[in-house]
Amino acid sequence: MNPIDRFLGVVHDEEASDLHMSVGLPPKMRLHGDLINIVDNPTTAEDADKLLLGVLSRTQKDRFDETGDLDFVYDAEEANARFRVNYFKHQHGIGGVFRLIPDRIKTLEELRVPIILRKFAEMQSGLILVTGPTGCGKSTTLASVLDYVNENFRKHIITLEDPIEYVHTSKRCIMNQRQVESETESFEAGLLAAIHQDPEVLMVGEMRDYETIRLVVSAAETGILVFATLHTNSAAKTLDRIIDVFPSGQQAQIRAMLSESLKGVVSQILLKTADGTGRVPANEVLVGTPAVSNLVREGKIPEIYSVMQSGKAQGMYTMDDSLWNLLNMRLITADDAYAVAVNKKRFEPALRRAQRSRAGGAEEVS
């Protein structure tokens, strides 16, 4: 057994999301959003070398030595669990973060994500973006969407990932998962090749640069249903990020391409549940209606927010609307809703009521 599996087993058994190892600090796990010590003794440089470097191949060690960063997937056999891993160098030595990959792909209903994702999954072509900060569950949401397609349609699905996290088996669909560097040179190379591999559905793990973004949008225009992720916090910021990647002379063209291909944007964050026993997603949804397409084509991205506010009949809603619904369902606290809300004034009355209730010894959420 690799020594690191001892800690990974605790993460798995406690249903935590991550293991954090860093020289000078005790091993910690992230449980329902909070970092908690697994043991109290700090990790020494010798400990880190034994625990972290001990699971690497010679090629991985050489790459880590050269770049100071390393992404890979680790199968902890003793813990019977799989982890997405990032190693990094810092001023005191080395560190690593192990993200637990659940052994079962949950359904969209189990994840409590917007049901409109099912409608997006049933589309024949276009671009669907799932966005949010690191650790917000984008990969988990996309895995659930692809599993829905896999169970209900007869299509060819290609994924481009770095690294492969959820492992899919072909059900009604043909599933081909390709890992960047080991099975294809880059996202760009994988995208160029995918056009000739007859896919109906394409999933791109991350749109990192201009060329990848250009190819993703182009693929969506050719009749492929493309799912991709970005590290942005709202629908408007997502569109701005894509457009701003392009030189000014090409921005009118990319706006026109997006206006035709964009079918939806789902932005996601994770919040601790009110009872402290888990986490729940809050989402913002933009649907590519004709009104949205016109705004994108004309470069009027700031006006999209008002379209989302009035687009509930089409399945759209803002992040604040999602937070408000979760608050009224008593799934999150007023404090957490207020902390991440865009329009904080909307949540101030609920926050004051919660503060008064705590002062009076009785909980009142809404």
VMD Tcl script that draws the C-alpha trace (Angstrom):
set ca {
  {0.00 0.00 0.00}
  {1.24 3.48 -0.83}
  {1.44 5.51 2.42}
  {-0.76 8.29 0.98}
  {-3.64 5.81 0.71}
  {-4.06 5.98 4.49}
  {-5.21 9.58 4.24}
  {-7.13 9.05 1.02}
  {-9.06 6.29 2.73}
  {-10.17 8.75 5.42}
  {-11.32 11.21 2.74}
  {-13.32 8.47 1.04}
  {-14.84 7.06 4.25}
  {-15.81 10.49 5.59}
  {-17.29 11.48 2.19}
  {-15.02 14.51 2.05}
  {-14.21 16.15 -1.29}
  {-10.44 16.79 -1.11}
  {-7.18 15.91 0.62}
  {-4.67 18.76 1.03}
  {-1.02 17.92 1.68}
  {1.59 20.65 2.10}
  {5.00 20.85 3.76}
  {4.70 22.57 7.13}
  {0.97 21.87 7.61}
  {-0.99 18.86 8.87}
  {-2.83 16.79 6.26}
  {-6.32 18.28 5.86}
  {-9.55 17.19 4.22}
  {-12.30 19.43 2.88}
  {-15.55 18.28 4.45}
  {-18.71 20.12 3.37}
  {-16.59 23.08 2.38}
  {-14.46 23.32 5.54}
  {-10.79 22.29 5.87}
  {-10.30 19.92 8.81}
  {-7.10 18.33 10.14}
  {-6.87 14.58 9.61}
  {-3.92 14.41 12.02}
  {-2.37 17.24 13.98}
  {1.30 16.68 13.14}
  {2.68 18.95 10.38}
  {3.97 17.33 7.20}
  {7.77 17.51 6.96}
  {9.71 17.76 3.70}
  {10.72 14.12 4.16}
  {7.07 13.13 4.72}
  {6.00 14.96 1.57}
  {8.66 13.28 -0.56}
  {7.59 9.86 0.70}
  {3.84 10.44 0.49}
  {3.57 12.50 -2.68}
  {6.52 11.56 -4.86}
  {6.12 7.90 -4.01}
  {3.09 7.51 -6.29}
  {4.70 9.08 -9.39}
  {6.24 7.36 -12.35}
  {9.71 8.40 -13.52}
  {8.16 10.40 -16.38}
  {5.82 12.20 -13.99}
  {8.67 12.99 -11.60}
  {10.75 14.44 -14.42}
  {7.84 16.60 -15.60}
  {7.14 17.82 -12.05}
  {10.82 18.66 -11.51}
  {10.85 20.61 -14.77}
  {7.59 22.56 -14.50}
  {6.76 22.71 -10.78}
  {3.18 21.59 -11.47}
  {1.59 18.26 -12.34}
  {-1.97 17.08 -13.06}
  {-2.89 13.40 -13.10}
  {-5.42 10.84 -11.88}
  {-4.52 8.42 -9.08}
  {-6.26 5.13 -8.32}
  {-5.98 4.49 -4.58}
  {-6.49 0.74 -4.55}
  {-6.51 0.37 -0.77}
  {-9.07 3.17 -0.45}
  {-11.04 1.76 -3.42}
  {-11.30 5.29 -4.79}
  {-10.10 7.45 -7.66}
  {-8.71 10.97 -7.33}
  {-7.89 13.89 -9.62}
  {-4.55 15.22 -8.38}
  {-2.55 18.42 -8.68}
  {1.02 18.71 -7.35}
  {2.79 22.03 -6.98}
  {5.98 23.52 -5.59}
  {5.82 26.33 -3.01}
  {8.24 28.30 -0.88}
  {8.48 25.60 1.81}
  {8.58 22.51 -0.41}
  {5.91 20.61 -2.30}
  {2.16 20.20 -1.94}
  {-0.68 18.21 -3.42}
  {-4.46 18.34 -3.65}
  {-6.42 15.13 -4.24}
  {-10.01 15.60 -5.44}
  {-12.22 12.54 -4.87}
  {-13.97 11.35 -8.03}
  {-17.22 9.63 -6.99}
  {-17.44 6.03 -8.14}
  {-21.00 6.54 -9.42}
  {-22.24 9.23 -11.79}
  {-25.24 10.87 -10.16}
  {-28.33 11.86 -12.13}
  {-29.19 15.49 -12.81}
  {-32.00 15.19 -10.28}
  {-29.68 13.86 -7.59}
  {-27.26 16.74 -8.19}
  {-30.09 19.32 -7.87}
  {-28.79 21.11 -10.97}
  {-31.16 22.91 -13.39}
  {-33.42 20.45 -15.17}
  {-33.01 22.50 -18.35}
  {-29.66 20.72 -18.71}
  {-31.69 17.73 -19.84}
  {-33.20 19.87 -22.62}
  {-29.72 21.04 -23.59}
  {-28.56 17.41 -23.71}
  {-31.37 16.56 -26.11}
  {-30.34 19.22 -28.66}
  {-28.86 18.22 -32.00}
  {-26.17 20.90 -32.23}
  {-24.85 24.10 -30.68}
  {-22.67 25.22 -27.79}
  {-23.49 24.63 -24.11}
  {-21.15 26.14 -21.52}
  {-20.92 25.06 -17.87}
  {-18.98 27.63 -15.88}
  {-17.88 28.43 -12.36}
  {-14.85 28.60 -10.07}
  {-12.54 25.67 -9.39}
  {-14.21 23.03 -7.23}
  {-17.80 24.05 -8.02}
  {-18.76 20.71 -9.57}
  {-18.52 21.52 -13.29}
  {-16.99 18.13 -14.12}
  {-19.61 16.31 -12.06}
  {-22.45 18.18 -13.78}
  {-21.05 17.49 -17.24}
  {-20.52 13.82 -16.39}
  {-24.20 13.59 -15.45}
  {-25.26 15.30 -18.70}
  {-23.15 12.93 -20.80}
  {-24.47 9.92 -18.90}
  {-28.02 11.08 -19.68}
  {-27.15 11.23 -23.38}
  {-25.40 7.86 -23.15}
  {-28.49 6.22 -21.65}
  {-31.11 7.75 -23.91}
  {-29.67 8.22 -27.41}
  {-27.61 6.41 -30.04}
  {-24.78 8.84 -30.69}
  {-21.01 9.05 -30.87}
  {-19.64 11.01 -27.90}
  {-16.01 12.18 -27.78}
  {-14.51 13.81 -24.70}
  {-11.23 15.73 -24.51}
  {-10.05 15.90 -20.90}
  {-6.94 16.77 -18.89}
  {-7.00 14.43 -17.04}
  {-9.91 12.00 -17.53}
  {-11.94 12.05 -14.34}
  {-15.23 10.17 -14.62}
  {-14.84 6.98 -16.62}
  {-17.88 6.30 -18.84}
  {-18.83 2.96 -20.34}
  {-20.70 2.84 -23.64}
  {-24.41 2.23 -23.11}
  {-26.63 3.21 -26.03}
  {-23.91 5.57 -27.26}
  {-20.35 5.02 -28.39}
  {-18.21 6.74 -25.74}
  {-14.60 7.64 -26.59}
  {-12.66 9.53 -23.93}
  {-9.30 11.06 -24.88}
  {-6.77 12.39 -22.41}
  {-4.70 15.37 -23.46}
  {-0.97 14.58 -23.82}
  {-1.31 10.80 -23.53}
  {-4.00 10.19 -26.18}
  {-3.94 13.48 -28.07}
  {-1.26 16.14 -28.12}
  {-3.45 19.04 -26.97}
  {-7.05 20.26 -26.81}
  {-6.41 21.97 -30.15}
  {-5.12 18.78 -31.77}
  {-7.98 16.75 -30.34}
  {-10.55 19.23 -31.64}
  {-9.04 19.27 -35.12}
  {-9.12 15.47 -35.20}
  {-12.64 15.21 -33.73}
  {-14.17 16.95 -36.74}
  {-13.17 13.87 -38.81}
  {-14.32 11.29 -36.23}
  {-18.07 11.63 -36.88}
  {-19.18 12.74 -33.40}
  {-22.67 14.00 -32.58}
  {-21.57 15.13 -29.11}
  {-18.23 16.62 -28.09}
  {-17.14 17.53 -24.55}
  {-14.10 19.78 -24.04}
  {-12.82 19.75 -20.47}
  {-11.56 23.32 -20.53}
  {-11.33 26.18 -23.02}
  {-7.87 27.47 -22.11}
  {-6.76 29.61 -25.03}
  {-7.70 31.44 -28.19}
  {-7.23 28.50 -30.54}
  {-9.25 26.08 -28.41}
  {-12.09 28.59 -28.05}
  {-12.08 29.26 -31.81}
  {-12.25 25.57 -32.62}
  {-14.98 24.90 -30.02}
  {-17.22 27.61 -31.47}
  {-16.48 26.43 -35.03}
  {-17.33 22.81 -34.12}
  {-20.68 23.93 -32.68}
  {-21.41 25.68 -35.97}
  {-20.78 22.51 -38.00}
  {-23.71 20.63 -36.43}
  {-22.03 19.06 -33.39}
  {-23.46 19.45 -29.88}
  {-20.50 20.80 -27.91}
  {-20.21 21.02 -24.12}
  {-17.32 22.98 -22.64}
  {-16.26 24.67 -19.39}
  {-14.83 28.03 -18.40}
  {-13.70 29.46 -15.06}
  {-16.17 32.34 -15.05}
  {-18.82 33.27 -12.49}
  {-21.75 34.47 -14.62}
  {-23.25 34.19 -18.08}
  {-22.28 37.74 -19.03}
  {-18.68 37.29 -17.85}
  {-18.52 34.04 -19.81}
  {-19.46 35.75 -23.07}
  {-17.10 38.64 -22.37}
  {-14.24 36.20 -21.72}
  {-14.80 34.39 -25.01}
  {-15.10 37.57 -27.07}
  {-12.15 39.32 -25.39}
  {-9.81 36.43 -26.25}
  {-10.07 37.43 -29.91}
  {-8.22 40.37 -31.50}
  {-10.40 43.47 -31.88}
  {-10.60 42.97 -35.64}
  {-12.15 39.51 -35.17}
  {-14.59 40.28 -32.36}
  {-17.51 41.13 -34.64}
  {-17.05 37.80 -36.36}
  {-16.93 35.78 -33.11}
  {-20.01 37.62 -31.83}
  {-21.84 36.59 -35.00}
  {-20.66 32.98 -34.62}
  {-21.69 32.88 -30.96}
  {-25.08 34.38 -31.70}
  {-25.79 31.45 -34.01}
  {-24.23 28.60 -32.02}
  {-24.78 29.45 -28.34}
  {-27.65 27.43 -26.88}
  {-27.05 27.94 -23.18}
  {-24.79 28.90 -20.29}
  {-25.12 27.35 -16.83}
  {-22.99 29.02 -14.14}
  {-22.56 27.16 -10.86}
  {-21.29 27.63 -7.33}
  {-21.46 25.28 -4.34}
  {-22.75 26.34 -0.93}
  {-22.81 24.57 2.40}
  {-26.24 23.25 3.31}
  {-28.05 24.91 6.19}
  {-27.73 21.79 8.35}
  {-23.99 21.57 7.66}
  {-24.12 18.02 6.32}
  {-23.36 18.65 2.65}
  {-23.25 21.13 -0.19}
  {-25.84 22.27 -2.71}
  {-25.39 24.01 -6.07}
  {-26.71 27.46 -6.89}
  {-27.01 28.12 -10.61}
  {-27.52 30.88 -13.13}
  {-29.09 29.89 -16.46}
  {-28.94 31.70 -19.79}
  {-30.84 30.26 -22.75}
  {-29.87 31.20 -26.30}
  {-33.18 32.76 -27.32}
  {-33.52 35.10 -30.34}
  {-33.36 38.07 -27.96}
  {-30.08 36.81 -26.48}
  {-28.68 36.10 -29.95}
  {-29.41 39.67 -31.03}
  {-27.68 41.12 -27.97}
  {-24.62 38.93 -28.51}
  {-24.42 39.87 -32.20}
  {-24.69 43.58 -31.39}
  {-22.18 43.40 -28.54}
  {-24.72 44.44 -25.91}
  {-23.60 41.86 -23.34}
  {-24.46 43.98 -20.24}
  {-28.14 43.93 -21.29}
  {-28.27 40.13 -21.08}
  {-28.84 40.28 -17.31}
  {-32.20 42.02 -17.77}
  {-33.20 39.43 -20.38}
  {-32.44 36.70 -17.86}
  {-34.57 38.43 -15.23}
  {-37.56 38.47 -17.58}
  {-36.88 35.09 -19.20}
  {-38.21 32.70 -16.57}
  {-40.73 31.25 -19.05}
  {-37.80 30.13 -21.21}
  {-36.02 28.54 -18.23}
  {-33.68 31.45 -17.44}
  {-32.87 32.79 -14.00}
  {-30.13 34.74 -12.29}
  {-27.81 33.55 -9.56}
  {-29.67 35.72 -7.04}
  {-32.96 34.03 -8.03}
  {-31.36 30.63 -7.41}
  {-30.01 31.76 -4.04}
  {-33.42 33.12 -3.08}
  {-35.11 29.82 -3.94}
  {-32.56 27.81 -1.95}
  {-32.98 30.17 1.00}
  {-36.76 29.87 0.99}
  {-36.42 26.08 0.80}
  {-34.21 26.30 3.92}
  {-31.39 24.56 2.08}
  {-28.87 27.37 2.72}
  {-28.47 30.05 5.39}
  {-29.16 33.75 4.95}
  {-25.53 34.46 5.83}
  {-24.22 32.31 2.98}
  {-26.77 33.65 0.50}
  {-25.89 37.24 1.38}
  {-22.15 36.54 1.10}
  {-22.33 35.51 -2.57}
  {-25.37 37.50 -3.76}
  {-24.96 40.11 -6.50}
  {-27.79 42.33 -5.23}
  {-27.09 42.18 -1.50}
  {-29.94 44.56 -0.63}
  {-32.41 41.88 -1.71}
  {-31.05 39.57 1.00}
  {-30.55 42.11 3.80}
  {-34.03 41.60 5.37}
  {-33.53 37.82 5.50}
  {-30.07 38.30 6.99}
  {-31.40 40.63 9.69}
  {-34.20 38.18 10.54}
  {-31.69 35.35 10.85}
  {-29.45 37.48 13.09}
  {-32.39 38.42 15.32}
  {-33.47 34.78 15.49}
  {-30.03 33.70 16.59}
  {-29.97 36.42 19.19}
  {-33.35 35.30 20.43}
  {-32.43 31.64 20.36}
  {-34.82 30.63 17.58}
  {-33.96 30.03 13.97}
  {-35.97 31.91 11.37}
  {-34.74 31.72 7.81}
  {-37.35 33.55 5.80}
}
mol new
graphics top color blue
foreach p $ca { graphics top sphere $p radius 0.5 }
foreach p [lrange $ca 0 end-1] q [lrange $ca 1 end] { graphics top cylinder $p $q radius 0.2 }
display resetview
